[in-house]
Amino acid sequence: MFQLSFLNAGLLIFAAATVLPLIIWLLAKKKPPQLLFSSLRFIKLSQQQEKSRTRITNIILLIIRMLIILLVALAVARPMLASSALKDSEQHPPTALAIMIDNSYSMDYIEQRQSRIDQAIEAIHKINATATNDDRLILVSRDPAWNDLHAQIYVKAIPDEILQTLAISWQPMSWKECFRLAETKLAETQMPNREIYLLSDFVNEDITIKSEYPVSCIPVSELETRQNLSVADARALPQIVGRSKTQTLQYRLTNHGFSDRSEVLVQVVLDDIKVAERFVSIPARQSSKEEISFEIRNEGWQSGYIEVLDEHLSADNRAYFAFEYFQYPNIAVIGTQALPPHLSSILKVYSGNKDYDLLPPSRINKQLIDDYNFFIFYAFGELDSRLRDFISALDSREIGSLFCLGKVLPPNTKSFLNQRFGVNLGELKTEQLSIDFVSPHHHASSLIADKTLRFPEVSSYWESPVHTAALLSASGQPLAVGKSGSALWLWDISHPSPFFTDPAFAVFAYRQFSSLQNTKVPIAELKVGDSIHASEIQLPSLDLIHLAQPQYITAEPGIYTLNPRQAKPAKVAVNIEYLDSDPTRGERSPDYRMLSQNFATQLFVSRLGHDLWKTLLLLALALIILEIIIVKSQEYKSLAGVSHDFK
């Protein structure tokens, strides 16, 4: 049984050019006018006989030219003839292999002192040893940046220095994209035999993509169950009452395995120094929130990680954190009136029992900015050019600011706040509203989002029909909004609304102060793949990069330092998505061939047939030679006939 296939089937369209010689021959035929002379009757008879022979020759030449075009078009399309009657050689034919390696962090799992990715690299070494100089090898990982540099076509073997650059990808590309890249590279080889080999532990992913090439799965050591611990969600707990140098961190510890774990060591590393440790126990398949405390030695930015010592999978053993700590933060109130008691008492707790500084608008200047952690604007009157410049300077230095409204709001101040916060302030309303929305996503409001307010009523507020970035609202009326490192409270802070006596208000105000003091800290926890903004960034590897555009997409977990050479650099913690920590066995396509542990003897199985392009080109060349012989023969006969007539 014979089977014909084409490697470049799309190029068969050029076979349509076969009819071009026929079209030219038909259009070129032009019958000359007839002039009859009786004395030339015998000459005419001779010409008709010669014409008949010439017509037959021209038809033969036409067929030859059409066959030449057809054979060349077929040769370019690379026909392959396969048949069971055609015997394969003892050695494997020249083959292009695309090896797809899974380097998601589940492949970092260690058993018998070897990780899954190390086992996969060992398998690639075995493939290298089996390949010959006629083979072409391609390695595709799940790291797009790595593929841009190293997913090339190599002769005989993947170089060792390329294999040494393979590392865990924290944002692995989809398997569909991997297959697309592998198939594209295989097509570029223009080789008749092409295969795909897949190296993966098939954790938490179904790989069922169909391919035009045969796909084989090389076994990577698989376990029915895994033992794994992970730590996540590390965050500093706020010190609501009293501010000391003892800081407590909260974290979530999870046992993803099916065995209880006891006396597991958890430790805190702050600026590369271990500052705390404790032993914990956790049942199988359980998750619990834990706390650990340590002493802060210096004020300013605190950054590091909580680590659980687990030898199986280290990729999810760390949860990074970063926060700014000042035991006695300096707060300035810009205005002509002191803050109401219900707000100043909370502010005094926040500042460590230290009073705030009341600065009239006439006394402010830009030199004061570095002396304070954040500013509160209350009863500051008209917004003149001095105040505008001062607020612009706060924004440029990323210093937080809180705008508290009273009973009086000048028109130009109202216009400024409308533009800054995206609201549309109207009249002061004294009808009572009950808070019915608390944003669970913002640092200031998240702690009270799931709490029932005892006194949710606000009885005096500035009306705004526009509802943007609301932290608290009542019946669609925004009462507190946040935007770009600053916040606006739309309630009349001078009026004793019931909500100000609710414990939730104290927590909200305290957290609002904290978020404004740390404006460079993201509202939500950052994950790998999120963007951070700075003109200069120090990566977790301590490499320093400069950005023409102040935006960087994080590619690995760790601590990032923003603008490290400025007077007040900020630190940001970036963690991973915990996708592979809890393993489940994924499905694979039934069309894939599963190789055994002795897979080296099962490689290079593609036998697409015998390549016919050389044979077709030789036939085309033979026809060209035949055409030349026929044309030259005709010319010789014509010359011989003319010579005979002259005799």
N, C-alpha and C positions, 0 to 999 in steps of 0.2 A: 504494500500500500504506500503510494507516494503522496507527499504533502509539500506544497510550495508555499513559502511565506516570504515576506519582504521586510528587511530591517528599516528601510526608509519608504514605507508605502505611500507617504504623501507626495513623493517625487514622481510617482507614476503618472501624474498629470502631464508631465513633459512628453509622454508617449503620444499625446495628441498631435505633436509636431510631425508625426509620421506622414500625415496626409499633405504636408506642405509641398513636397515635390510633385504630387499629383495635381494639386491646385495650380501650381506654376505651369505645369505642362499643358493643362487644359486651357488656361488663360493665354498662353503664349502661342497656341496654334492659330495661324492666320493664313487663310487660303489666298494665294496670289491670283491676280486676274489672268484669264486664259486668252492667248493669241495663237490661232491655228494657222500653220503654213503647210501647204500640201507637200512641199519639197522636203519637209522635216519629219515626215510621218514615221520613218524608221528610227530616227533619233528619239522621238517621243515614246515609242514602244520600249526602247532601251531604258529610258528614264523611269517609266512606270515600273519596270521590273526592279530597277535599283531602289526606287522609292519603297517598294513593298519590303525589300530586305532591310532597309534603313528603319522602317517603322517597327519591325520586329525587334531590331537591336535597341531602339530607343525605349521600347516597352520593357525589355530586359534590364536596361540601365535604370529606368524609373523604379522597377521593383527592387533592384539592388540598393538604390539610394534610400528608399523607404525602409528597407530592412536595416540599413546602417543606423538610421535615426532611432528605430525601434530598439535595436540591440543596445545602443548607448544609453537610452532612457531606462531600459531594464537594468543595465549594469549599475547605473547610479542609484536605483532603488534597492540594490543589494538583495537579490532573490536567494533564498535558502531552500535547498531540496533535502527533505527528510524522508527516510524510508527504513523500514526494518530490514530491508535487503542490503542496505549500505552498512558495512561493518565499521564500528568505531575503532580508533587506534588504542593501543595499550595505555598511552599517556593521555592525561586530560588535555582537551583542546585549549587554545588561548582564550582566557575568560576574564571578564571584568566583574569584580566583586565590590559591592557596596556594603560596608559593615556599619550597622547602626548600633551605637552603644548608648545605653540608658545611664545618664549620670545625674539623675535626680537624687535627692539626699537619702532615699531609701536604700540606694546602692552602697551607702557608707556603712551599712550594718556589718558588724564583725562577728564571725564565728571561726573558731580554731585559729585565732590570731590573724585572720585575713579578711579584708572587706570584700564585699561583692564586686566592687569596681576593680579591685586588684585581681580578682578571679577573671573578670572580663578581659582585662589587659593581658593576662596569661593566655587566654584563648586566642587573642589577636596575634601573639607571638607564635602560636602553633600554626595559624593561618599563614603567617609570613614564611614559616619554614616549609610549608607545602607548596607555595606559589613558585612559579618559574619566571624567567625573564620575559616571557611572552604574555604574562598576566598583568592586569592593571587593577590596583586596589584603591578604594576610596573609603575614608573613615568619616562618618557623620555622627556628631554628638547632639545633645539636646540644648547646647549652649550656642545661641545665634552668633555671638561675638567670636567664639572659638571657631565656628564653622567658616566665618568670613576669612579667617587667616589660614586654617589648616584643612578644610574639607576640599582637598585637591585630588587630582588623579596621580597616583604614585606607581612607578614601575616596580613590579615584583613584591615590594614590601612596604608597610607603613614604617617610616623611620622611627627609631627609638626615641629621639629627641622630641618628636611630635607626641608620642604616647606619654612621655613624662609631663607634658603640659596639661593633660586631662585632669580636671578637677570637678568637684560638685557644682552643679548649676542650681542656683537658688530660685531661678525663674525658668524652668525648662520649657522649651518650645513644644508644641503639640506633636503627637506622632504623625498626624496628617502632614504637617509641614516637613517633618523628617523624611517621610516617604517621598514627598514631592521633590525635595532636594536630592535624595539618593537617585531617584529615577532620572532627574535632569542630568546629573553627573554621569550616570551610566550611558545615557543617550549620546553624551559628548565623546565617549570612547570609540564609538563607531565599530564596536566589536560584535561578532555574531552571537557569542555566548555571554549572557549577563545574569547575575544572581544577586540576591539580597540576603544578608545574614543578620539576624537580630539577637542582640545580647541584652537581656533585661531580666529582672526578678518578677516582673508582672505584678507589682504591688500597687493596689488602689487604682489601676487603670486597665480598661479593656482595649486591647489592640486588635482591631478587626478590619483594618484598612486593606482593601483589595489592591493588588499590584499587577501590572502587566508582566512582571518578571517573577520567577519562582522565589518564594520566601522560605527560609529555613531558620529555625530557632536553635541557637547554640545554648546548651544548658548552663545556667549560672546556679550555683548551689542554692537549693530551696529548702526552707524549713516550714513545717506545718504550722508551728507557733513561734512567735518571737517574744523575747523578753526585752521590754523597753520602758524607760522612764523619761518623762519630759517635764521641763519647767517653763512656765509662760506667765505673761501678764504681770511682770515686775513693776511695781509703782510705789512711790513714797507716800505714806499716809500723812494727811495734813495734821498739824498740831493745833487743834482748835483752841484749847485752853492751855495757856502756858507754852512758851517756846524754849526748848532745851536743845542741847547738842546731841541728845540721844534720838536717833532717827529710826523709825520702824518702816520696814519694807514689807509689802504684801505680795504674794506670788501664788500661782496655781501649780500644784504638783499632781501629775497624772501617772498612774501605773497602767500602761497599755497591754501588759502581758497577762497571762493566766495563772501566775503564781504570786502569792503574797510576798511583799518585800519589807524587810525589817532592818532597822539600824542603817538606814541609807544616809550618807553624809551630804548635807547641803551647806554651801559656804557662800559668803559675799566677798567679792573682790572689788575694791574701790581704788581707782588709779593704780592698778597693778599690785595692790597690797591686800592681802587677805585680812579682813577686819572682823569677821564673825563666822561662826560655823555652828551647826547643830545636827543631831541625828533624828531622823523621822522614820516612821513606819507607815506603810500604806497598803491596803488590801488590793487584791487583783481586780483589774478593770474598774478602778475607782479613781476619782479626782477630788482633791480637797484644796481649800484655800488655807495657806499657811502664812505665818509672820515671823520675821527675824529682825533683830535690832542691832545697831552698831553706833559707835561714837563718831561724830563728825569732828574732824580736826581743824579744818579751815573753812572760812566762809567763801561763798561763791559757788561755782558750778561743781556738782558732785556727779560723777559718772562711773559706771562699772557694770558688773553683771552678777546675777545669782546663778550658781552652778550646782547641779546635782551630779554626783560622781556615778556614772553608769557606763560600763565598759562596752556595751553592745552597740548603741547608736549614739555617737557624740554630737551629731548635727543639731539635735534639739535639746541638748543638755544645758544651754545657757539662755537666759533671758536678760537682755540689756536694759539699763535704765539711765536716765539723766534728769537732774533737777537742779534748781538754783536755791541755795540756802543762805539766808541772812537771819541771825538770831534777833537782831534789832534793826529791821528795815526802816529807812528814812522815807517818810511820806510828807508831801507838801499839799496844802489846800490853797488853790488859787481863788480868791474871792474876798469880799468885804465882811462876810458874816461867818461865825463859827458854825460847825456842823451841828445838826440836831443831836440830842443826847443818845437816841437809839442807834445812831450810826457812829458817833464818836466813841461810844463804849466798845463797839465791835472793833473799830480801828485801833483802839488802844490795846486790846487783846492781841490783835494781829502783830502790832509793832513791838510786842514784848513789854507792855506797860509804859511805853514811851509816848509822849505827846507828839502830835503832828505840828508842823510849822504852817501858820497862816500867813500867806503872802498876798498882799493887795496887788491887783493888776499893775499898778504904777511902779512897783518895785521889782518886777520880774525881768530877768535877762537870761541870755543863752548860757552864761557861765554857771547858772544855778543847776542846770540839767544834770550834770554828773554827780551832784551831791545827794540826789534822791533816787529811790527805786521806782516810784511812780507818782503820778499827780492826780488830784481830784479837783475838778472845776465845779464850784458852787457859788451862786450869787455873785458872778463876776461882771454883771452888767453888760454894757455895749461891747461888741467884739471889734476892737480897733485894730489898726495895723500891727501894733506891738504884740497883741495877743495872737493874731494870725501867724506872724513870723515865729512866735514861740511854739505854737502848736505844730507848725511845719517842721521845726527843728526836732521836736519830740518824735514825730513820725520818721524823720530821716535817721535818727539814732535808735529807733525801735524801742522807745520808752513808752510804757503804757499810760493811758489816761482814762479817767472815769468822769462823765458829765452827769451831774445830778441836777435835776430841775426843781425850782421852787415855785412860788406863786407868780413871779414876774419873769417874763421872757421877751426881751427887746426884739423888734422885727429882724434886724440884721443877724442877731444870734440865732433866731429861729430858722432863718434862711440857711445859715451855715450848717446847722445840725441836720436840716432836711437833706442837704446835698451830701454831707459826710456819711450819714447812716441810712440813706435811702428811705426816709420816712416823710410824712407830710403833716407836720404839726399844725393842729387847729387851735381850738379854745380849751381853756382849763375847765374840766368837768368835775362836778362834785357828787355825781350819782355813783352809788356803790356797785362795784363789779367783783365777781368771785373768780380767782385764778383757776383756769381749767386746763391749761397746757403748760408743761414744763419740759424743755428740751432735754432728752437723754444723751445727746451727743456732745454737748459743750462741757468743758472742764468746770465751769462755774455752776451749772445747774444739774449735772449728772447725778450727784449724790442725793438730791431730793426728788429726782424724777419719778421714783417708784414709791414715794412716801405720801401718806394722806395728811394734808395740811389741816391743822386744828383751826386756824384763823386765816382763811384764804382771801378775805375781803380787802380790797383797796378802794378807798373812798374819795380820793382826789388824784387826778391824773390829767395829762395833756393828751387830747384826742388826736389820733392818727389813723386814718382808714387804710393806710398802706401797711402790709404785714410782711416784712422782710427780716430774715435772720433773727427771729424772735427767740429769746431765751425763756421768757415768761409771757403769757398772754391771757386775756379773759374775754370770752365771747368774741374772739377775733381781733380784739384791741391789744396791740403790743404794749407791754409794760416794761420790758427790758430787752435791749437789742445789743448785739456785739458785732464789730466789724473792724478788721485791719488793726488789731492790737489795741483797740479802744472800745469803750462801752457807753451806752446811754440808758439811764433810768428815766422812764417817762412819768413815773408817779411823782407827786409832789412830796419830796422828802421832808419838808417842814410840817406837813400835816400828819397827825398821829393815826394813820390807818391801822386797822386790826392786824394786818399781815406783819407789821413791824414788831409785834409781840410774839409772833410764832417762832419757835426754834428754827424752823426751816429758813427764815429770813437771815438769821445769824450765820447759818451754814452757807447760804447762798452768797451773802456779802463777803464772808471770809474767803470763799473760793473765787469770788470775783476779784478780790484784791490779789490773790495768788496768781491768777491767770494774767492780770495786768502787769504784775511784777516780772513774770516770765513770758513776755510776749513772743520770744523766739522759740519757745517750746510749742510743738504742734498740739492742737486741741485733742486730736485722737492719736493713738499709738501708730507709729509709722511701720509699714511693712516693706520688705524688699520689693522694689518696683515703684514705690511712691517717690515723689519728687521733693527735693529740698531746694531752698532759694538762698544763694549767696554768690558773691563774686569770686570767692576763694574758699576752698574746702580741703580740710585734711581728712583723708579716708581712714577707715579702720586699720589699714596697712601702714599708716603714717605717711603715705605719699601725699604730696601737696599738689593740687591741681588748680589752675586758673580758668575761669569761665568767661567767654565773651558775652554769652547770654546767662544771666544769673539764675539758672535752673539746672539741676542735676538729678538724673534718675538713678536711685540707689540700686546697686547690683549685688550687695552682700550685706549680711547682718553685722552689727557692731556700732561703735560710737563715731559719729561724724562731728568734726569741729568746724563751725561756720566762721569764716573770716578770722582765722587764728592769729593774725598779726595786728588786729585792731585792739583797742584798749579794753573792750568788753566782748571777747569772743563767746559764742554760745555753743552748747553741745546738744546733740540730738541722738537719741537711741533708735536704732532700726532693728527690728526682729523679723523672723521668718513667718511664713504661713505654715501652720502645722498640718500639712496635707498628708504626709507619709508617716506620721508618728504612730498612728493606729492602723496597722496593716490589714488589708483584706486581699484575697487572691483575685486578680483580674482575669478576664477571659481573653483568649486569643483565637484568631480565626481558624476554623477547621481546615482551611486551605493551606495553612502553614505546615511545613514538615518539621517535626520535632526530632532533633538529632540525639544520639546517645552520648554517653560520657567520652567514648572513643570517636569523637566527631571528625577527627582529622582524616579518617579513611572515607568519610562520607561527603567530602567537599568536592566542588567542581563537577556537579552532576548534569549541568545543562548540555544538551546535545541538540542544538537547533537544526543541525543538518550540514550539508556541504555548501559552501559559499560559491555561487556561480558567476560572480561578476567578472572574474579574470577570464573565464571561458567565453563569456559573452563579448568582452572587449576583443579577444583574439578572433572570434568570428567576424566582428565588425571590421577589424583590420584586414582579414582575409577578403572580405567583400570589397573593401576599398582597393586592394591590390587587383582584384578581379575587374573592378570597374576601370582602373587605369589600363589594364591589358586590353579590354574591349575597345576603349576609346582610341588607344594607340593603334590597334589593329585596323579600326575603321579609317583612321587617318592614312595609314600605310596603303590600304586598298584604294583610297581616293587618289593618292599621288600616283600609284601604279596605273590606274585607269587613265589619268590625264596624260601620262607619258606614252601610253599605248596609242591614244588618239592622235598624237602629234606624229607618230611614225606612219 
